[in-house]
Amino acid sequence: MKYSKATNYALHTIVYLALLPTEKTIGVKPLAEVQKVSTTYLSKVLTNLVKAGFIESSTGVNGGYKLIKDVRSITFSDIINAIEGTTSSFTCSLDNHVHDRQNCYIGKVMNEAEHKKEEYLRSQTIEHVLQKVDKNIIHYITSAAK
């Protein structure tokens, strides 16, 4: 399965927000700049992350975004599913007198592969990534915080 750019930006954004001190927020502009994406596009991604309950937004002079879930409990799978949905990426297209979709062996193999990938992504948390973040990113994000 190929993930959308929105998933890429969502995963990175969650990591960046996790780098902030808990009382701080960051605006969409510095988040967009570090990812080289338009603020309009990233705003749509941020809206999905707010709806999924990972982050919250606030308005005003010190407004911006901040993480509201514990990094130890946020998995890659959680974020991907919030952006991409949970529908299987493979559906057997054959359904005829010789081959029925219900017993499609190719579909079973593909679904098992998806299941194993999902299992792995559920085991990987944002906390794992934070241990490996480049110090330049940390400096950029914390200096842009409000």
DSSP file (Angstrom, degrees, kcal/mol; ACC not computed):
  #  RESIDUE AA STRUCTURE BP1 BP2  ACC     N-H-->O    O-->H-N    N-H-->O    O-->H-N    TCO  KAPPA ALPHA  PHI   PSI    X-CA   Y-CA   Z-CA
    1    1 A M              0   0    0      0, 0.0     2,-0.5     0, 0.0    89,-0.0   0.000 360.0 360.0 360.0 134.3    0.0    0.0    0.0
    2    2 A K        -     0   0    0      0, 0.0     2,-0.2     0, 0.0     0, 0.0  -0.854 360.0-139.4 -96.3 128.5    1.2    3.4   -0.9
    3    3 A Y        -     0   0    0     -2,-0.5    77,-0.0     1,-0.1     2,-0.0  -0.592  19.7-111.6 -88.2 150.7    0.4    6.0    1.8
    4    4 A S     >  -     0   0    0     -2,-0.2     4,-1.5     1,-0.1     3,-0.4  -0.249  25.5-110.3 -73.4 164.4   -0.7    9.5    0.8
    5    5 A K  H  > S+     0   0    0      1,-0.2     4,-2.7     2,-0.2     5,-0.2   0.831 118.2  64.9 -62.1 -31.9    1.4   12.6    1.4
    6    6 A A  H  > S+     0   0    0      1,-0.2     4,-2.4     2,-0.2    -1,-0.2   0.886 100.6  49.6 -59.8 -38.5   -1.2   13.6    4.1
    7    7 A T  H  > S+     0   0    0     -3,-0.4     4,-2.6     2,-0.2     5,-0.2   0.912 109.2  52.1 -66.0 -42.4   -0.1   10.5    6.1
    8    8 A N  H  X S+     0   0    0     -4,-1.5     4,-2.1     1,-0.2    -2,-0.2   0.945 113.5  43.5 -56.2 -50.7    3.6   11.5    5.7
    9    9 A Y  H  X S+     0   0    0     -4,-2.7     4,-2.6     1,-0.2    -2,-0.2   0.865 112.3  53.5 -66.4 -36.4    2.8   15.1    7.0
   10   10 A A  H  X S+     0   0    0     -4,-2.4     4,-2.4    -5,-0.2    -2,-0.2   0.928 109.3  47.6 -64.9 -45.3    0.6   13.8    9.8
   11   11 A L  H  X S+     0   0    0     -4,-2.6     4,-1.8     1,-0.2    -2,-0.2   0.931 115.6  44.7 -62.2 -46.0    3.3   11.4   11.1
   12   12 A H  H  X S+     0   0    0     -4,-2.1     4,-2.7    -5,-0.2    -2,-0.2   0.909 111.7  53.3 -65.2 -41.2    5.9   14.1   11.0
   13   13 A T  H  X S+     0   0    0     -4,-2.6     4,-2.8     1,-0.2     5,-0.2   0.910 106.7  51.7 -61.6 -42.7    3.6   16.7   12.5
   14   14 A I  H  X S+     0   0    0     -4,-2.4     4,-1.9     1,-0.2    -1,-0.2   0.914 110.7  48.8 -60.9 -41.8    2.8   14.5   15.5
   15   15 A V  H  X S+     0   0    0     -4,-1.8     4,-0.9     2,-0.2    -2,-0.2   0.938 111.7  49.0 -62.7 -45.6    6.5   14.0   16.1
   16   16 A Y  H >< S+     0   0    0     -4,-2.7     3,-0.8     1,-0.2     4,-0.5   0.908 111.7  48.6 -61.6 -41.9    7.2   17.7   15.9
   17   17 A L  H >< S+     0   0    0     -4,-2.8     3,-1.0     1,-0.2    50,-0.4   0.838 104.9  59.6 -67.5 -31.4    4.3   18.4   18.3
   18   18 A A  H 3< S+     0   0    0     -4,-1.9    -1,-0.2     1,-0.2    -2,-0.2   0.723  97.6  61.4 -67.9 -20.4    5.7   15.8   20.7
   19   19 A L  T << S+     0   0    0     -4,-0.9    -1,-0.2    -3,-0.8    -2,-0.2   0.665  86.3  96.6 -79.0 -16.8    8.9   17.8   20.9
   20   20 A L  S <  S-     0   0    0     -3,-1.0     2,-0.1    -4,-0.5   122,-0.1  -0.418  87.3-104.7 -73.7 145.5    7.1   20.8   22.4
   21   21 A P    >   -     0   0    0      0, 0.0     3,-2.2     0, 0.0    -1,-0.1  -0.443  42.1-108.3 -60.3 147.0    7.0   21.4   26.1
   22   22 A T  T 3  S+     0   0    0      1,-0.3    -2,-0.1    -2,-0.1    -3,-0.0   0.769 116.4  49.9 -56.1 -31.4    3.5   20.5   27.3
   23   23 A E  T 3  S+     0   0    0      2,-0.0    -1,-0.3    43,-0.0     2,-0.2   0.543  98.6  88.1 -85.9  -4.5    2.4   24.1   27.9
   24   24 A K    <   -     0   0    0     -3,-2.2     2,-0.3   121,-0.0    -4,-0.1  -0.566  54.7-164.2 -97.0 156.7    3.5   25.4   24.5
   25   25 A T        -     0   0    0     -2,-0.2   121,-3.2    38,-0.1     2,-0.3  -0.836   6.5-149.4-126.3 169.0    1.8   25.5   21.1
   26   26 A I  B     -A   65   0A   0     39,-1.6    39,-2.8    -2,-0.3   119,-0.1  -0.998  17.6-121.8-141.2 142.0    3.1   26.0   17.6
   27   27 A G     >  -     0   0    0    117,-0.4     4,-1.2    -2,-0.3     5,-0.1  -0.269  25.7-111.2 -79.2 167.0    1.5   27.6   14.6
   28   28 A V  H  > S+     0   0    0      1,-0.2     4,-2.6     2,-0.2     5,-0.2   0.820 109.0  67.1 -66.8 -31.4    0.8   26.0   11.2
   29   29 A K  H  > S+     0   0    0      1,-0.2     4,-2.7     2,-0.2    -1,-0.2   0.950 103.1  40.6 -61.3 -53.6    3.3   28.2    9.5
   30   30 A P  H  > S+     0   0    0      0, 0.0     4,-2.1     0, 0.0    -1,-0.2   0.868 115.6  53.0 -64.3 -32.1    6.5   26.8   11.1
   31   31 A L  H  X S+     0   0    0     -4,-1.2     4,-0.9     2,-0.2    -2,-0.2   0.890 112.6  44.5 -65.4 -38.5    5.1   23.2   10.9
   32   32 A A  H  X>S+     0   0    0     -4,-2.6     5,-2.0     2,-0.2     4,-0.8   0.888 111.4  53.7 -71.8 -39.9    4.5   23.8    7.2
   33   33 A E  H ><5S+     0   0    0     -4,-2.7     3,-0.8     1,-0.2    -2,-0.2   0.924 107.0  49.6 -62.1 -45.5    7.9   25.4    6.6
   34   34 A V  H 3<5S+     0   0    0     -4,-2.1    -1,-0.2     1,-0.2    -2,-0.2   0.781 117.9  41.3 -66.8 -25.2    9.9   22.5    8.2
   35   35 A Q  H 3<5S-     0   0    0     -4,-0.9    -1,-0.2    -3,-0.2    -2,-0.2   0.451 106.6-126.9 -99.4  -2.2    8.0   20.0    6.0
   36   36 A K  T <<5 +     0   0    0     -3,-0.8     2,-0.3    -4,-0.8    -3,-0.2   0.942  66.5 125.6  54.4  53.1    8.1   22.2    2.8
   37   37 A V      < -     0   0    0     -5,-2.0    -1,-0.2    -6,-0.1    -2,-0.1  -0.932  67.4 -92.2-134.7 156.7    4.3   22.0    2.4
   38   38 A S     >  -     0   0    0     -2,-0.3     4,-2.4     1,-0.1     5,-0.2  -0.388  27.3-128.0 -70.7 149.4    1.7   24.7    2.0
   39   39 A T  H  > S+     0   0    0      1,-0.2     4,-2.2     2,-0.2    -1,-0.1   0.847 109.6  57.5 -64.8 -32.7    0.0   26.0    5.1
   40   40 A T  H  > S+     0   0    0      2,-0.2     4,-1.3     1,-0.2    -1,-0.2   0.940 109.6  42.8 -62.5 -47.8   -3.4   25.3    3.4
   41   41 A Y  H  > S+     0   0    0      1,-0.2     4,-1.5     2,-0.2     3,-0.4   0.932 115.2  48.6 -65.7 -45.8   -2.6   21.7    2.8
   42   42 A L  H  X S+     0   0    0     -4,-2.4     4,-2.9     1,-0.2    -1,-0.2   0.850 103.9  61.4 -65.3 -32.7   -1.1   21.1    6.2
   43   43 A S  H  X S+     0   0    0     -4,-2.2     4,-2.1     1,-0.2    -1,-0.2   0.882 102.8  51.3 -59.1 -38.0   -4.2   22.8    7.8
   44   44 A K  H  X S+     0   0    0     -4,-1.3     4,-1.7    -3,-0.4    -1,-0.2   0.899 110.7  48.0 -65.8 -40.3   -6.4   20.1    6.3
   45   45 A V  H  X S+     0   0    0     -4,-1.5     4,-1.9     1,-0.2    -2,-0.2   0.925 111.0  51.0 -64.0 -45.0   -4.1   17.4    7.8
   46   46 A L  H  X S+     0   0    0     -4,-2.9     4,-2.3     1,-0.2    -2,-0.2   0.876 105.4  56.4 -61.4 -38.5   -4.1   19.2   11.2
   47   47 A T  H  X S+     0   0    0     -4,-2.1     4,-2.6     1,-0.2    -1,-0.2   0.912 107.2  49.1 -59.6 -43.0   -7.9   19.3   11.1
   48   48 A N  H  X S+     0   0    0     -4,-1.7     4,-1.9     1,-0.2    -1,-0.2   0.883 110.4  50.6 -63.9 -37.9   -8.0   15.5   10.7
   49   49 A L  H  <>S+     0   0    0     -4,-1.9     5,-2.2     2,-0.2     6,-1.1   0.852 110.4  49.5 -69.5 -33.9   -5.6   15.1   13.6
   50   50 A V  H ><5S+     0   0    0     -4,-2.3     3,-1.5     2,-0.2    -2,-0.2   0.946 111.1  49.3 -65.8 -48.7   -7.8   17.3   15.8
   51   51 A K  H 3<5S+     0   0    0     -4,-2.6    -2,-0.2     1,-0.3    -1,-0.2   0.840 108.7  53.8 -59.4 -34.1  -10.9   15.3   14.8
   52   52 A A  T 3<5S-     0   0    0     -4,-1.9    -1,-0.3    -5,-0.2    -2,-0.2   0.561 116.2-116.3 -79.8  -7.8   -9.1   12.1   15.7
   53   53 A G  T < 5S+     0   0    0     -3,-1.5    -3,-0.2    -4,-0.4    -2,-0.1   0.654  84.1 113.0  85.8  15.9   -8.2   13.4   19.1
   54   54 A F  S   <S+     0   0    0     -5,-2.2    14,-2.9     1,-0.1    15,-1.0   0.845  81.4  14.9 -84.4 -36.9   -4.4   13.5   18.8
   55   55 A I  E     -B   67   0A   0     -6,-1.1     2,-0.3    12,-0.3    -2,-0.2  -0.827  63.2-144.9-133.2 167.4   -4.0   17.3   19.0
   56   56 A E  E     -B   66   0A   0     10,-2.3    10,-1.9    -2,-0.3     2,-0.4  -0.966  11.7-144.3-132.6 155.2   -5.9   20.4   19.9
   57   57 A S  E     -B   65   0A   0     -2,-0.3     2,-0.3     8,-0.2     8,-0.2  -0.886  11.5-170.5-117.6 150.1   -5.9   23.9   18.4
   58   58 A S  E     -B   64   0A   0      6,-2.3     6,-1.7    -2,-0.4     2,-0.2  -0.976  12.3-139.9-136.2 152.0   -6.3   27.2   20.1
   59   59 A T        +     0   0    0     -2,-0.3     3,-0.2     4,-0.2     2,-0.2  -0.538  52.7  57.4-104.9 171.8   -6.7   30.7   18.6
   60   60 A G  S >  S-     0   0    0     -2,-0.2     3,-1.8     1,-0.2    -2,-0.1  -0.481 101.4 -40.3 104.4-174.9   -5.3   34.0   19.6
   61   61 A V  T 3  S+     0   0    0      1,-0.3    -1,-0.2    -2,-0.2     0, 0.0   0.890 142.9  33.9 -57.8 -44.8   -1.8   35.5   20.0
   62   62 A N  T 3  S+     0   0    0     -3,-0.2    -1,-0.3     2,-0.1    84,-0.1   0.095  97.2 130.7 -97.9  22.8   -0.4   32.4   21.6
   63   63 A G    <   +     0   0    0     -3,-1.8     2,-0.3    -6,-0.1    -4,-0.2  -0.153  20.1 100.0 -72.3 168.7   -2.6   30.1   19.5
   64   64 A G  E     - B   0  58A   0     -6,-1.7    -6,-2.3   -37,-0.1     2,-0.3  -0.990  66.5 -49.1 152.1-153.7   -1.5   27.1   17.6
   65   65 A Y  E     +AB  26  57A   0    -39,-2.8   -39,-1.6    -2,-0.3     2,-0.3  -0.865  41.8 175.7-119.5 149.6   -1.5   23.3   17.9
   66   66 A K  E     - B   0  56A   0    -10,-1.9   -10,-2.3    -2,-0.3     2,-0.2  -0.991  34.3-105.0-149.8 154.5   -0.3   21.0   20.7
   67   67 A L  E     + B   0  55A   0    -50,-0.4   -12,-0.3    -2,-0.3   -13,-0.1  -0.554  28.3 178.8 -76.7 137.7   -0.4   17.3   21.3
   68   68 A I        +     0   0    0    -14,-2.9     2,-0.3    -2,-0.2   -13,-0.2   0.418  57.8  76.5-120.8  -1.7   -2.9   16.1   23.8
   69   69 A K  S    S-     0   0    0    -15,-1.0     2,-0.3     1,-0.0     5,-0.1  -0.821  89.5-101.3-107.6 151.9   -2.3   12.3   23.7
   70   70 A D    >>  -     0   0    0     -2,-0.3     3,-1.9     1,-0.1     4,-0.7  -0.523  23.9-135.8 -70.8 130.0    0.6   10.5   25.4
   71   71 A V  T 34 S+     0   0    0      1,-0.3    56,-1.4    -2,-0.3    55,-0.6   0.745 102.8  64.2 -60.7 -23.7    3.4    9.7   22.9
   72   72 A R  T 34 S+     0   0    0      1,-0.2    -1,-0.3    54,-0.2    56,-0.0   0.730 107.3  41.9 -71.8 -20.3    3.7    6.2   24.5
   73   73 A S  T <4 S+     0   0    0     -3,-1.9     2,-0.7    52,-0.1    -1,-0.2   0.517  91.2  94.4-105.4  -6.1    0.1    5.4   23.3
   74   74 A I     <  -     0   0    0     -4,-0.7    52,-2.1    -3,-0.3    53,-0.3  -0.781  57.9-169.6 -90.6 116.0    0.2    6.9   19.8
   75   75 A T  B  >  -C  125   0B   0     -2,-0.7     4,-1.7    50,-0.2    50,-0.2  -0.636  35.7-116.7-100.4 161.2    1.1    4.2   17.3
   76   76 A F  H  > S+     0   0    0     48,-2.4     4,-2.8    45,-0.9     5,-0.2   0.901 118.4  57.1 -57.5 -40.6    1.9    4.7   13.6
   77   77 A S  H  > S+     0   0    0     44,-1.3     4,-2.8    47,-0.3     5,-0.2   0.900 102.1  54.4 -58.5 -43.3   -1.2    2.6   12.9
   78   78 A D  H  > S+     0   0    0     43,-0.2     4,-1.7     1,-0.2    -1,-0.2   0.926 113.0  41.9 -56.8 -47.3   -3.4    5.1   14.8
   79   79 A I  H  X S+     0   0    0     -4,-1.7     4,-1.6     2,-0.2     5,-0.2   0.926 114.3  50.2 -69.8 -45.3   -2.2    8.0   12.8
   80   80 A I  H  X>S+     0   0    0     -4,-2.8     4,-3.7     1,-0.2     5,-0.5   0.927 111.9  48.5 -59.0 -45.7   -2.3    6.2    9.4
   81   81 A N  H  X5S+     0   0    0     -4,-2.8     4,-1.4     1,-0.2    -1,-0.2   0.842 107.0  56.5 -65.5 -32.8   -5.8    5.0   10.1
   82   82 A A  H  <5S+     0   0    0     -4,-1.7    -1,-0.2    -5,-0.2    -2,-0.2   0.846 120.7  29.5 -65.5 -32.8   -6.9    8.6   11.1
   83   83 A I  H  <5S+     0   0    0     -4,-1.6    -2,-0.2    -3,-0.3    -3,-0.2   0.887 133.0  29.3 -92.8 -46.7   -5.7    9.9    7.7
   84   84 A E  H  <5S-     0   0    0     -4,-3.7     3,-0.2     1,-0.2    -3,-0.2   0.701 100.9-128.8 -90.2 -22.0   -6.2    6.9    5.3
   85   85 A G     << -     0   0    0     -4,-1.4    -1,-0.2    -5,-0.5    -2,-0.1  -0.359  25.5 -87.1  90.9 178.6   -9.1    5.1    7.0
   86   86 A T  S    S+     0   0    0     -2,-0.1    -1,-0.1    -4,-0.1     2,-0.1   0.275  77.7 126.8-113.0  10.0   -9.2    1.5    7.9
   87   87 A T        -     0   0    0     -3,-0.2     2,-0.0     1,-0.1    -3,-0.0  -0.429  68.3-103.1 -70.1 142.0  -10.5    0.0    4.6
   88   88 A S        -     0   0    0      1,-0.1    -1,-0.1    -2,-0.1    23,-0.1  -0.331  19.7-140.4 -61.9 144.2   -8.4   -2.9    3.1
   89   89 A S  S    S+     0   0    0     21,-0.1     2,-0.4     1,-0.1    -1,-0.1   0.566  83.7  59.2 -85.8  -7.5   -6.3   -1.8    0.2
   90   90 A F        +     0   0    0     17,-0.1     2,-0.4   -89,-0.0    -1,-0.1  -0.981  55.5 174.6-126.3 132.2   -7.0   -5.1   -1.7
   91   91 A T        -     0   0    0     -2,-0.4     2,-0.2    19,-0.0    10,-0.0  -0.991  35.4-120.2-132.1 125.4  -10.3   -6.4   -2.9
   92   92 A C        -     0   0    0     -2,-0.4     9,-0.1     9,-0.2    12,-0.0  -0.450  22.3-163.9 -63.2 129.2  -10.6   -9.5   -5.0
   93   93 A S        +     0   0    0     -2,-0.2     2,-0.4     8,-0.0    -1,-0.2   0.582  56.0  97.5 -94.9 -10.6  -12.3   -8.5   -8.2
   94   94 A L        +     0   0    0      6,-0.1     2,-0.2     7,-0.1    10,-0.1  -0.644  33.2 151.7 -87.1 134.2  -13.2  -11.9   -9.5
   95   95 A D        +     0   0    0     -2,-0.4     5,-0.2     5,-0.2     2,-0.2  -0.652  27.7 117.5-157.6  94.2  -16.7  -13.3   -8.9
   96   96 A N  S    S-     0   0    0      3,-3.5    -2,-0.0    -2,-0.2     5,-0.0  -0.765  78.6 -72.9-146.3-170.6  -17.9  -15.8  -11.5
   97   97 A H  S    S+     0   0    0     -2,-0.2     3,-0.1     1,-0.2     0, 0.0   0.683 130.5  37.1 -69.2 -16.7  -19.0  -19.4  -11.9
   98   98 A V  S    S+     0   0    0      1,-0.3     2,-0.4     0, 0.0    -1,-0.2   0.734 124.2  32.5-100.6 -30.9  -15.4  -20.6  -11.5
   99   99 A H        -     0   0    0      5,-0.0    -3,-3.5     3,-0.0     2,-0.4  -0.985  65.7-162.0-136.7 121.7  -14.0  -18.2   -8.9
  100  100 A D    >   -     0   0    0     -2,-0.4     3,-1.0    -5,-0.2    -5,-0.2  -0.879  22.9-133.0-111.3 144.2  -15.9  -16.6   -6.1
  101  101 A R  G >  S+     0   0    0     -2,-0.4     3,-1.3     1,-0.3    -9,-0.2   0.802 102.1  64.8 -58.9 -34.1  -14.7  -13.6   -4.2
  102  102 A Q  G 3  S+     0   0    0      1,-0.3    -1,-0.3     5,-0.0    -7,-0.0   0.836 111.5  33.8 -61.2 -35.8  -15.4  -15.2   -0.8
  103  103 A N  G <  S+     0   0    0     -3,-1.0     2,-0.5     4,-0.0    -1,-0.3  -0.035  80.2 147.7-112.8  29.4  -12.8  -17.9   -1.3
  104  104 A C    <>  -     0   0    0     -3,-1.3     4,-1.9     1,-0.2     5,-0.1  -0.543  32.8-162.4 -71.0 115.0  -10.2  -15.9   -3.2
  105  105 A Y  H  > S+     0   0    0     -2,-0.5     4,-2.1     2,-0.2    -1,-0.2   0.857  90.7  53.6 -68.3 -35.1   -6.8  -17.3   -2.3
  106  106 A I  H  > S+     0   0    0      1,-0.2     4,-2.5     2,-0.2    -1,-0.2   0.925 108.5  50.3 -64.2 -43.5   -5.0  -14.2   -3.7
  107  107 A G  H  > S+     0   0    0      1,-0.2     4,-2.7     2,-0.2    -2,-0.2   0.883 108.2  52.9 -60.8 -39.0   -7.3  -12.0   -1.5
  108  108 A K  H  X S+     0   0    0     -4,-1.9     4,-2.1     2,-0.2    -1,-0.2   0.912 110.3  47.1 -64.5 -42.2   -6.4  -14.2    1.5
  109  109 A V  H  X S+     0   0    0     -4,-2.1     4,-2.2     2,-0.2    -2,-0.2   0.935 114.3  47.2 -62.9 -46.6   -2.7  -13.7    1.0
  110  110 A M  H  X S+     0   0    0     -4,-2.5     4,-2.3     1,-0.2    -2,-0.2   0.896 112.2  49.6 -64.5 -40.7   -3.0  -10.0    0.5
  111  111 A N  H  X S+     0   0    0     -4,-2.7     4,-2.3     2,-0.2    -1,-0.2   0.876 109.7  51.4 -67.0 -36.9   -5.2   -9.6    3.5
  112  112 A E  H  X S+     0   0    0     -4,-2.1     4,-2.3     2,-0.2    -2,-0.2   0.900 109.3  50.9 -65.1 -40.3   -2.7  -11.6    5.6
  113  113 A A  H  X S+     0   0    0     -4,-2.2     4,-2.2     2,-0.2    -2,-0.2   0.922 110.9  48.4 -62.3 -44.2    0.1   -9.3    4.4
  114  114 A E  H  X S+     0   0    0     -4,-2.3     4,-2.8     1,-0.2    -2,-0.2   0.905 109.7  53.2 -61.1 -41.6   -1.9   -6.3    5.4
  115  115 A H  H  X S+     0   0    0     -4,-2.3     4,-2.4     1,-0.2    -2,-0.2   0.915 109.2  48.0 -61.5 -44.1   -2.7   -7.8    8.8
  116  116 A K  H  X S+     0   0    0     -4,-2.3     4,-2.0     2,-0.2    -1,-0.2   0.893 112.8  48.3 -65.5 -39.7    1.1   -8.4    9.5
  117  117 A K  H  X S+     0   0    0     -4,-2.2     4,-2.6     2,-0.2    -2,-0.2   0.924 111.9  49.6 -65.6 -43.3    1.9   -4.8    8.4
  118  118 A E  H  X S+     0   0    0     -4,-2.8     4,-2.0     1,-0.2    -2,-0.2   0.904 108.7  53.4 -60.9 -42.2   -0.8   -3.4   10.6
  119  119 A E  H  X S+     0   0    0     -4,-2.4     4,-0.8     2,-0.2    -1,-0.2   0.916 110.6  46.5 -59.3 -45.2    0.4   -5.5   13.5
  120  120 A Y  H >X S+     0   0    0     -4,-2.0     3,-1.0     1,-0.2     4,-0.6   0.929 111.1  51.1 -64.0 -46.0    3.9   -4.1   13.1
  121  121 A L  H >< S+     0   0    0     -4,-2.6   -44,-1.3     1,-0.3   -45,-0.9   0.806 106.0  56.2 -64.5 -29.2    2.6   -0.5   12.8
  122  122 A R  H 3< S+     0   0    0     -4,-2.0    -1,-0.3     1,-0.2    -2,-0.2   0.742 104.4  54.3 -71.0 -22.5    0.6   -1.0   16.0
  123  123 A S  H << S+     0   0    0     -3,-1.0     2,-0.6    -4,-0.8    -1,-0.2   0.590  94.0  80.9 -87.1 -10.0    3.8   -1.9   17.8
  124  124 A Q    <<  -     0   0    0     -4,-0.6   -48,-2.4    -3,-0.6   -47,-0.3  -0.864  63.6-171.7-102.9 117.9    5.7    1.3   16.8
  125  125 A T  B >>  -C   75   0B   0     -2,-0.6     4,-1.0   -50,-0.2     3,-0.6  -0.609  38.0-113.9-104.4 165.5    4.9    4.4   18.8
  126  126 A I  H 3> S+     0   0    0    -52,-2.1     4,-2.2   -55,-0.6     3,-0.3   0.828 115.5  66.9 -63.2 -32.1    5.8    8.0   18.4
  127  127 A E  H 3> S+     0   0    0    -56,-1.4     4,-1.0   -53,-0.3    -1,-0.2   0.883  95.5  56.2 -56.8 -38.7    7.9    7.6   21.6
  128  128 A H  H <4 S+     0   0    0     -3,-0.6     3,-0.4   -57,-0.2    -1,-0.2   0.899 108.8  46.3 -59.2 -41.3   10.2    5.2   19.6
  129  129 A V  H >< S+     0   0    0     -4,-1.0     3,-2.4    -3,-0.3     4,-0.4   0.880 102.2  64.0 -70.4 -38.9   10.8    7.9   17.0
  130  130 A L  H >< S+     0   0    0     -4,-2.2     3,-0.9     1,-0.3    -1,-0.2   0.794  93.3  63.0 -58.3 -28.9   11.5   10.7   19.5
  131  131 A Q  T 3< S+     0   0    0     -4,-1.0    -1,-0.3    -3,-0.4    -2,-0.2   0.639 110.0  39.9 -70.1 -13.0   14.5    8.8   20.8
  132  132 A K  T <  S+     0   0    0     -3,-2.4    -1,-0.2    -4,-0.2    -2,-0.2   0.300  81.7 131.9-120.1   8.1   16.1    9.3   17.3
  133  133 A V    <   -     0   0    0     -3,-0.9     2,-0.1    -4,-0.4    -3,-0.0  -0.388  62.4-109.1 -70.2 138.1   15.1   12.8   16.3
  134  134 A D    >>  -     0   0    0      1,-0.1     4,-1.7    -2,-0.1     3,-0.6  -0.382  19.7-128.5 -64.4 139.1   17.8   15.1   15.0
  135  135 A K  H 3> S+     0   0    0      1,-0.2     4,-2.5     2,-0.2     5,-0.2   0.785 106.7  61.9 -63.0 -29.3   18.9   17.9   17.4
  136  136 A N  H 3> S+     0   0    0      2,-0.2     4,-2.3     1,-0.2    -1,-0.2   0.889 104.4  48.1 -64.4 -38.7   18.4   20.5   14.6
  137  137 A I  H <> S+     0   0    0     -3,-0.6     4,-2.8     2,-0.2     5,-0.3   0.927 110.3  51.7 -66.3 -44.2   14.7   19.6   14.3
  138  138 A I  H  X S+     0   0    0     -4,-1.7     4,-2.5     1,-0.2     5,-0.3   0.932 111.6  47.0 -57.7 -47.0   14.4   19.8   18.1
  139  139 A H  H  X S+     0   0    0     -4,-2.5     4,-2.1     2,-0.2    -1,-0.2   0.922 112.8  49.2 -61.6 -45.4   15.9   23.3   18.1
  140  140 A Y  H  X S+     0   0    0     -4,-2.3     4,-1.2     2,-0.2    -2,-0.2   0.940 114.8  43.7 -60.8 -48.6   13.8   24.5   15.2
  141  141 A I  H  X S+     0   0    0     -4,-2.8     4,-0.6     1,-0.2     3,-0.4   0.934 115.0  46.8 -66.2 -47.6   10.5   23.3   16.7
  142  142 A T  H  < S+     0   0    0     -4,-2.5     3,-0.5    -5,-0.3    -1,-0.2   0.838 111.4  52.0 -67.9 -30.9   11.2   24.5   20.3
  143  143 A S  H  < S+     0   0    0     -4,-2.1    -1,-0.2    -5,-0.3    -2,-0.2   0.756 109.4  50.5 -75.2 -22.2   12.3   27.9   19.0
  144  144 A A  H  < S+     0   0    0     -4,-1.2  -117,-0.4    -3,-0.4    -1,-0.2   0.524  88.7 111.5 -89.1  -6.4    9.1   28.3   17.0
  145  145 A A     <        0   0    0     -4,-0.6  -119,-0.2    -3,-0.5   -81,-0.0  -0.278 360.0 360.0 -68.8 152.8    6.9   27.4   19.9
  146  146 A K              0   0    0   -121,-3.2  -120,-0.1   -84,-0.1    -1,-0.1   0.361 360.0 360.0-107.4 360.0    4.7   30.0   21.5
